[in-house]
């Protein structure tokens, strides 16, 4: 929405250069703030934690990375007395950067209410009331909710925060993950720094007035662009130019677009020597077989590299998200010794795109001490180690079965419900591992299962043209009498924010995604779906994006083996008219 790139010339420093301020981080204990810490330190600034309201008024600059649900965030702020101190600090027009929920709490209130034990919503939660307006939920009838992924941001002001960012909406997308948004109104127009469009709905994607700045997007998860935003903010605080903003001419006819995501998955497990390695299954079997020259018996675990170094490579090559799937699910050892925690901690030091972790997100009894950890506690450890989202597998199938058996009654006690209540629905991904059950006609399956029609290339061994997708648990080893569509719908009702949809039949075959499955599930839910299993070439991504409504597609083996480059996948998408995030 501007004509001149903000970074065409640095903002003039009208004040003498100051020493770098110390950043005060308001971490109230919910979600992943490790990446924010790493992003701050990567720009050369030091930080301290705010542990008492008394520290707020004396801070040089505050960064507030709000994570989780609005209700839980405001509850903690009020209980600890931070809300009063924050209001006073903001009135003083001192440097402040709020991130995601840290922006939403600046408004008067939010529709994102707390939940009672029976799943009913409570009263609307009041915010800090600094910015006029109420935070509302995206209309689920008109678009997938949450809004997850990379989108553009059209500028309403020039700001020193963006001194290192080119004003080019393509290639400078930033990462969003939220179900609620702040609408643009006449009352808050002077606050709007950028606006973004999500499938026809305009919303405020960042604000600035004086020295108070906040973003709906996650700069710490927005790659180089996001790091440049944080660096621009902090450098502007240091040289005293932060408040030097100017209104820009706004073109209301311009809009942004959510790009389709390319996700890389790393299946992580211990090999026979106890080393943590990235492996890859062939229809969920991770051991080498006759394809790799094994003559008899079972081969060793496929070793495709070390988790952190591989993930770092994919970040640099333009992966939009990275998923670590712990396929050993800590069957032995206590939660404190989970090797995945160290992987996440190390990865988040150098990877500034979203990290999902899956495997063993369930209640767990330590075999040594007998102590029981809840699924929420397990997820919390992952979040604190650097995960942005957790992927729940087997536990989500059992939760769906119980939910349906009870006549669609929420208990508030399932892993999906407890984690989404504290961290928000956007933090909970459901991983579904179904396999085809071929039938001769739609009437040949139990009526509770969704039957799909297969094309000629996917017919069953006896020419069956129909199938339903039977969910499995325990890494595909145990089948359950429930279909993928039923699990997806139940999981959404319980509070899941996204679905990672695998297919055992297609896994490792490199013949493309199962479009019939992807379409059946994505058409049945309003939350985003990630297509998984079967990718083997660039066109497979473009095909699934063109023929189904999935928002992201995931691959593993073809990237690990360097058969296909991430950049080539995105170039093919762009060639086919599918918007992708182009880096480098």
PENOR-V303268 format. One record per residue. N is the residue number from 0. OMEGA is omega in whole degrees, 0 to 359 (NA if undefined). BURIAL is I if it has 9 or more other ideal C-beta (glycine too) atoms within 8 Angstrom, else O. Layout:
BEGIN
[[N;OMEGA;BURIAL] [N;OMEGA;BURIAL]]
END
This chain:
BEGIN
[[0;177;I] [1;180;I] [2;182;O] [3;177;O] [4;182;O] [5;184;I] [6;178;I] [7;174;O] [8;180;O] [9;177;O] [10;180;I] [11;178;O] [12;182;O] [13;181;O] [14;177;O] [15;181;O] [16;180;O] [17;171;I] [18;183;O] [19;179;I] [20;174;I] [21;182;I] [22;175;I] [23;184;I] [24;178;I] [25;180;I] [26;184;O] [27;169;I] [28;180;O] [29;171;I] [30;185;I] [31;173;I] [32;179;I] [33;180;I] [34;176;I] [35;177;I] [36;182;I] [37;178;I] [38;179;I] [39;182;I] [40;179;I] [41;178;O] [42;176;I] [43;179;O] [44;176;I] [45;181;O] [46;173;I] [47;179;O] [48;172;O] [49;180;I] [50;181;O] [51;178;O] [52;182;I] [53;180;O] [54;187;I] [55;186;I] [56;180;I] [57;183;O] [58;174;I] [59;181;O] [60;181;I] [61;169;I] [62;184;I] [63;180;I] [64;180;I] [65;180;I] [66;177;I] [67;182;I] [68;182;I] [69;183;I] [70;182;I] [71;180;I] [72;181;I] [73;178;I] [74;180;I] [75;181;I] [76;181;I] [77;182;I] [78;182;O] [79;179;O] [80;180;O] [81;186;I] [82;181;I] [83;181;O] [84;179;I] [85;179;I] [86;180;I] [87;179;I] [88;182;I] [89;177;I] [90;181;O] [91;179;O] [92;177;O] [93;185;I] [94;185;I] [95;173;I] [96;175;I] [97;182;I] [98;178;I] [99;178;I] [100;176;I] [101;172;I] [102;184;I] [103;181;I] [104;178;I] [105;181;I] [106;186;I] [107;182;I] [108;178;I] [109;174;I] [110;181;I] [111;187;I] [112;172;I] [113;180;I] [114;173;I] [115;182;I] [116;181;O] [117;177;O] [118;180;O] [119;180;O] [120;178;O] [121;184;O] [122;179;O] [123;183;O] [124;178;I] [125;178;O] [126;181;I] [127;173;I] [128;180;O] [129;182;O] [130;178;I] [131;175;O] [132;180;I] [133;178;I] [134;185;I] [135;183;O] [136;173;I] [137;179;I] [138;183;O] [139;179;I] [140;186;O] [141;184;O] [142;175;I] [143;179;I] [144;12;I] [145;169;I] [146;183;I] [147;174;I] [148;186;I] [149;182;I] [150;180;I] [151;178;I] [152;181;I] [153;189;I] [154;173;I] [155;178;I] [156;165;I] [157;183;I] [158;174;I] [159;178;I] [160;186;I] [161;183;I] [162;182;I] [163;184;O] [164;176;I] [165;176;O] [166;180;I] [167;188;O] [168;180;I] [169;184;O] [170;178;I] [171;179;I] [172;179;I] [173;189;I] [174;178;I] [175;169;I] [176;184;I] [177;177;I] [178;183;I] [179;184;I] [180;177;I] [181;180;I] [182;174;I] [183;178;I] [184;177;O] [185;183;O] [186;183;O] [187;186;I] [188;182;I] [189;179;O] [190;190;I] [191;175;I] [192;175;I] [193;174;I] [194;182;I] [195;179;I] [196;172;I] [197;179;I] [198;175;O] [199;181;O] [200;176;I] [201;177;O] [202;179;I] [203;180;I] [204;170;I] [205;181;I] [206;169;I] [207;172;I] [208;185;O] [209;181;O] [210;181;I] [211;183;I] [212;175;I] [213;182;I] [214;170;I] [215;178;I] [216;179;I] [217;180;I] [218;180;I] [219;178;I] [220;185;I] [221;175;I] [222;183;I] [223;179;O] [224;180;I] [225;178;I] [226;178;I] [227;177;I] [228;180;I] [229;179;I] [230;179;I] [231;178;I] [232;185;I] [233;178;I] [234;179;I] [235;173;I] [236;183;I] [237;183;I] [238;173;I] [239;184;I] [240;189;I] [241;186;I] [242;183;O] [243;179;I] [244;176;I] [245;177;O] [246;180;O] [247;174;I] [248;186;O] [249;176;O] [250;183;O] [251;181;O] [252;180;O] [253;180;O] [254;176;O] [255;183;I] [256;174;O] [257;181;I] [258;174;I] [259;186;I] [260;171;I] [261;185;I] [262;176;I] [263;179;I] [264;175;I] [265;176;I] [266;186;I] [267;175;I] [268;176;I] [269;175;O] [270;184;I] [271;179;O] [272;179;O] [273;179;O] [274;178;O] [275;184;I] [276;170;I] [277;180;I] [278;179;I] [279;181;I] [280;170;I] [281;190;I] [282;174;I] [283;174;I] [284;187;O] [285;180;I] [286;180;I] [287;181;I] [288;184;I] [289;178;O] [290;180;O] [291;175;O] [292;178;O] [293;185;I] [294;181;O] [295;181;O] [296;180;O] [297;179;O] [298;178;O] [299;178;O] [300;179;I] [301;181;I] [302;183;I] [303;176;I] [304;179;I] [305;188;O] [306;186;I] [307;181;I] [308;177;O] [309;181;I] [310;179;I] [311;178;I] [312;181;O] [313;176;I] [314;181;I] [315;181;O] [316;173;I] [317;176;I] [318;181;I] [319;175;I] [320;177;I] [321;181;I] [322;172;I] [323;181;I] [324;183;I] [325;188;I] [326;171;I] [327;174;I] [328;179;O] [329;179;I] [330;177;O] [331;179;O] [332;183;O] [333;186;O] [334;181;I] [335;183;O] [336;180;O] [337;181;I] [338;181;O] [339;178;I] [340;179;I] [341;177;O] [342;181;I] [343;181;I] [344;180;I] [345;182;I] [346;185;I] [347;177;I] [348;186;O] [349;181;I] [350;185;I] [351;167;I] [352;184;I] [353;177;I] [354;175;I] [355;176;I] [356;179;I] [357;180;I] [358;175;I] [359;177;I] [360;183;I] [361;174;I] [362;191;I] [363;177;I] [364;178;O] [365;183;I] [366;182;O] [367;185;O] [368;183;O] [369;179;O] [370;181;O] [371;175;O] [372;177;I] [373;176;O] [374;178;I] [375;179;I] [376;178;I] [377;180;I] [378;181;I] [379;178;I] [380;177;I] [381;181;I] [382;182;I] [383;180;O] [384;177;I] [385;179;I] [386;175;I] [387;179;I] [388;173;I] [389;180;I] [390;182;I] [391;183;I] [392;185;I] [393;183;O] [394;180;I] [395;177;I] [396;179;I] [397;179;I] [398;179;I] [399;179;I] [400;181;I] [401;180;I] [402;180;I] [403;181;I] [404;182;O] [405;182;O] [406;178;O] [407;179;O] [408;176;O] [409;178;I] [410;185;O] [411;187;I] [412;181;O] [413;179;I] [414;180;I] [415;184;I] [416;184;I] [417;181;I] [418;181;I] [419;179;I] [420;182;I] [421;188;I] [422;182;I] [423;183;I] [424;183;I] [425;181;I] [426;185;I] [427;176;I] [428;177;I] [429;178;I] [430;183;I] [431;182;I] [432;181;I] [433;173;I] [434;183;I] [435;168;I] [436;185;I] [437;177;I] [438;184;I] [439;180;O] [440;179;O] [441;182;O] [442;184;O] [443;179;O] [444;175;I] [445;185;O] [446;180;O] [447;181;O] [448;176;I] [449;181;I] [450;179;I] [451;176;I] [452;182;O] [453;175;I] [454;186;O] [455;183;O] [456;184;O] [457;181;O] [458;182;I] [459;183;I] [460;179;O] [461;178;O] [462;180;O] [463;182;I] [464;182;O] [465;173;I] [466;166;I] [467;187;I] [468;184;I] [469;180;I] [470;177;I] [471;175;I] [472;179;I] [473;177;O] [474;178;I] [475;185;O] [476;182;O] [477;180;O] [478;180;O] [479;182;I] [480;179;O] [481;184;I] [482;184;I] [483;180;I] [484;180;I] [485;179;I] [486;181;I] [487;181;I] [488;179;I] [489;180;I] [490;177;I] [491;180;I] [492;182;I] [493;176;I] [494;175;I] [495;182;I] [496;183;I] [497;180;I] [498;171;I] [499;191;I] [500;180;I] [501;174;I] [502;183;I] [503;181;I] [504;185;I] [505;187;I] [506;176;I] [507;184;I] [508;177;I] [509;180;I] [510;181;O] [511;180;I] [512;177;I] [513;185;I] [514;180;I] [515;178;I] [516;182;I] [517;180;I] [518;182;I] [519;183;I] [520;183;I] [521;177;I] [522;185;O] [523;183;I] [524;178;I] [525;179;O] [526;182;I] [527;179;I] [528;174;I] [529;178;I] [530;181;I] [531;175;I] [532;170;I] [533;183;I] [534;180;I] [535;178;I] [536;186;O] [537;186;I] [538;180;O] [539;177;I] [540;180;I] [541;181;I] [542;183;I] [543;177;I] [544;182;I] [545;190;O] [546;177;O] [547;181;I] [548;177;O] [549;182;I] [550;181;I] [551;176;I] [552;189;I] [553;174;I] [554;181;I] [555;188;I] [556;184;I] [557;175;I] [558;180;I] [559;184;I] [560;179;O] [561;176;O] [562;180;O] [563;178;I] [564;178;O] [565;181;I] [566;180;I] [567;176;I] [568;183;I] [569;176;I] [570;179;I] [571;178;I] [572;180;I] [573;179;I] [574;181;O] [575;177;O] [576;180;O] [577;185;I] [578;178;O] [579;176;I] [580;182;I] [581;181;I] [582;176;O] [583;NA;O]]
END
